[in-house]
Amino acid sequence: MKRELEFRYVYEFEGEVDIQYFTLGEIENGYVNDYQNQNNWDYLKCRERYTGLVDKQGVKIFEGDIVKIYLGLNIWQTKEVYFDNDLCEFGFKETHENLYSMYSKHYEVIGNIHEEPKA
């Protein structure tokens, strides 16, 4: 199965945050530059990768997302997704657990580190 790499671009200027999603193909074809030039968003705060996983609602999970994890018996934990450069894998920032160690249908994206998490 072939899947396109996808990235979340986070721009910030004077307290405003703008989040855009681009595939690698779009980036290579100059869509990011076109977007930045058309919208004057030249303050790129960060670029985050898609993990290849979706949560229980079908929402794509990216680096920097805040996910709520169902552990069973009505017990939930909230963790931040990050990429561990040393291990070359996605994990949870607080515990360094591998993101793929649990079934992603137990995850629910509730926000990201750039915006307020959804209640």
DAHUTA-V959571 format. One record per residue. N is the residue number from 1. SS is DSSP state (h for helix, s for strand, l for the rest). OMEGA is omega in whole degrees, -180 to 180 (999 if undefined). Layout:
n=N ss=SS omega=OMEGA
n=N ss=SS omega=OMEGA
This chain:
n=1 ss=l omega=180
n=2 ss=l omega=175
n=3 ss=l omega=-179
n=4 ss=l omega=174
n=5 ss=l omega=-177
n=6 ss=s omega=-178
n=7 ss=s omega=173
n=8 ss=s omega=177
n=9 ss=s omega=-179
n=10 ss=s omega=178
n=11 ss=s omega=177
n=12 ss=s omega=178
n=13 ss=s omega=179
n=14 ss=l omega=176
n=15 ss=l omega=179
n=16 ss=s omega=179
n=17 ss=s omega=176
n=18 ss=s omega=-178
n=19 ss=s omega=179
n=20 ss=s omega=-179
n=21 ss=s omega=-179
n=22 ss=s omega=172
n=23 ss=s omega=178
n=24 ss=h omega=177
n=25 ss=h omega=178
n=26 ss=h omega=179
n=27 ss=h omega=180
n=28 ss=h omega=-180
n=29 ss=l omega=173
n=30 ss=l omega=-179
n=31 ss=h omega=180
n=32 ss=h omega=179
n=33 ss=h omega=178
n=34 ss=h omega=-180
n=35 ss=h omega=-179
n=36 ss=h omega=-179
n=37 ss=h omega=-179
n=38 ss=h omega=-173
n=39 ss=h omega=-180
n=40 ss=l omega=176
n=41 ss=l omega=-178
n=42 ss=l omega=179
n=43 ss=l omega=-180
n=44 ss=s omega=180
n=45 ss=s omega=179
n=46 ss=s omega=179
n=47 ss=s omega=-175
n=48 ss=s omega=-176
n=49 ss=s omega=171
n=50 ss=s omega=-176
n=51 ss=s omega=-174
n=52 ss=s omega=180
n=53 ss=s omega=172
n=54 ss=s omega=179
n=55 ss=l omega=-175
n=56 ss=l omega=177
n=57 ss=l omega=-178
n=58 ss=l omega=180
n=59 ss=l omega=179
n=60 ss=s omega=-180
n=61 ss=s omega=-180
n=62 ss=s omega=169
n=63 ss=l omega=177
n=64 ss=l omega=176
n=65 ss=s omega=172
n=66 ss=s omega=-179
n=67 ss=s omega=173
n=68 ss=s omega=-174
n=69 ss=s omega=178
n=70 ss=s omega=-178
n=71 ss=s omega=-179
n=72 ss=s omega=179
n=73 ss=l omega=179
n=74 ss=l omega=178
n=75 ss=s omega=-179
n=76 ss=s omega=171
n=77 ss=s omega=178
n=78 ss=s omega=-177
n=79 ss=s omega=177
n=80 ss=s omega=178
n=81 ss=s omega=176
n=82 ss=s omega=177
n=83 ss=s omega=179
n=84 ss=s omega=-178
n=85 ss=l omega=-180
n=86 ss=l omega=-179
n=87 ss=l omega=180
n=88 ss=l omega=179
n=89 ss=s omega=175
n=90 ss=s omega=180
n=91 ss=s omega=177
n=92 ss=s omega=-172
n=93 ss=l omega=-173
n=94 ss=l omega=-172
n=95 ss=l omega=-178
n=96 ss=l omega=175
n=97 ss=l omega=177
n=98 ss=s omega=-180
n=99 ss=h omega=-176
n=100 ss=h omega=-178
n=101 ss=h omega=178
n=102 ss=l omega=177
n=103 ss=l omega=-173
n=104 ss=h omega=177
n=105 ss=h omega=174
n=106 ss=h omega=-179
n=107 ss=s omega=172
n=108 ss=s omega=178
n=109 ss=s omega=-179
n=110 ss=s omega=179
n=111 ss=s omega=176
n=112 ss=s omega=-174
n=113 ss=l omega=-178
n=114 ss=l omega=-178
n=115 ss=l omega=178
n=116 ss=l omega=175
n=117 ss=l omega=176
n=118 ss=l omega=-179
n=119 ss=l omega=999
